[in-house]
Amino acid sequence: MEKMKKSKVLTTCVLAGVLGAAALVGCSQPVAETGATYNPGEPPLMTASHEGRYESLGAAGCYGCHGSSDEAEVFLATAPALPEDHYADGDASSRQVDGPRAECITCHPVAQE
């Protein structure tokens, strides 16, 4: 009885370790080489080349490359698209940025070189 209990505990521990490692690998995301740093769970920083862009163009300047519009679709091949939750009602087809999300630099400050 004792040997069977140890075997089940060992099997459970090995299985937990394997599944935990698989979860970590599965959750890792490739990050584009933009010069900005990114910590999982935090909004990515803007690249240093974006210095002053928000101040001079506002949210429309960000939306121009990262938003959902006929004009922006060309840029989205190289610029990360805004996540669905940045749009009104979580719907990118609305093409309306959710109110507080228009303050881009609040969460996405410019990275320092």
C-alpha positions in Angstrom: 0.0 0.0 0.0 2.8 2.4 1.0 4.7 1.7 -2.3 1.6 2.4 -4.4 1.0 5.7 -2.5 4.7 6.8 -3.2 4.3 5.9 -6.9 1.1 8.0 -7.2 2.8 11.0 -5.5 5.8 10.7 -7.7 3.7 10.4 -10.8 1.7 13.4 -9.8 4.8 15.5 -9.1 6.4 14.6 -12.4 3.1 15.4 -14.3 2.8 18.7 -12.5 6.3 19.6 -13.4 5.9 18.7 -17.1 2.6 20.6 -17.3 4.0 23.6 -15.6 7.0 23.8 -18.0 4.6 23.4 -20.9 2.5 26.2 -19.6 5.5 28.5 -19.4 6.6 27.7 -22.9 3.1 28.0 -24.3 2.6 31.4 -22.7 5.8 33.0 -24.0 5.2 35.4 -26.9 7.6 36.4 -29.5 8.4 40.1 -29.3 9.2 42.1 -32.3 12.7 43.7 -32.3 11.7 47.3 -32.0 14.1 48.6 -29.5 11.4 48.8 -26.8 11.4 46.6 -23.8 8.5 44.4 -22.8 7.7 42.7 -19.5 4.9 40.1 -19.8 1.8 41.4 -18.2 2.7 45.0 -18.7 2.0 47.2 -21.7 4.9 47.5 -24.1 7.0 50.7 -24.2 7.1 52.8 -27.3 10.4 52.7 -29.1 12.8 55.6 -28.6 12.2 56.6 -32.2 8.6 57.5 -31.2 9.9 60.3 -28.9 7.6 63.3 -29.1 5.2 61.6 -31.5 2.3 61.5 -29.1 2.9 65.0 -27.9 2.8 66.3 -31.5 0.1 64.1 -33.0 -2.0 62.8 -30.1 -3.8 59.5 -30.2 -4.5 60.0 -33.9 -0.8 59.6 -34.5 -0.8 56.3 -32.7 -4.0 55.2 -34.4 -2.6 56.0 -37.8 -0.2 53.1 -37.7 -1.7 50.8 -35.0 -5.4 51.3 -35.5 -8.1 49.7 -37.6 -8.8 51.8 -40.7 -8.4 51.6 -44.5 -5.4 53.8 -44.4 -3.7 52.0 -41.5 -4.0 48.5 -42.7 -0.9 48.9 -44.8 1.2 49.8 -41.7 -0.1 47.0 -39.6 2.2 44.5 -41.4 5.0 46.1 -39.4 3.3 47.9 -36.5 1.5 45.9 -33.8 -2.3 46.3 -34.0 -4.2 47.8 -31.1 -5.8 44.9 -29.1 -9.5 44.5 -29.3 -9.9 45.8 -25.7 -8.6 49.2 -26.8 -11.8 49.8 -28.9 -15.3 50.8 -27.8 -17.1 47.7 -26.7 -14.0 45.6 -27.4 -14.9 45.7 -31.2 -12.1 46.8 -33.6 -14.6 47.0 -36.4 -16.1 50.0 -34.6 -12.9 51.9 -35.3 -13.5 53.9 -32.2 -10.9 53.9 -29.5 -12.3 53.4 -26.0 -12.2 56.8 -24.2 -9.4 56.3 -21.6 -7.3 54.2 -24.0 -6.8 57.3 -26.2 -4.2 58.5 -23.6 -1.6 56.2 -25.1 1.4 57.4 -23.1 -0.2 56.7 -19.8 0.4 53.0 -20.2 3.0 53.1 -23.1 5.7 55.6 -22.2 8.7 56.0 -24.6 11.6 53.7 -24.0 14.9 55.3 -23.2 17.9 54.6 -25.5 
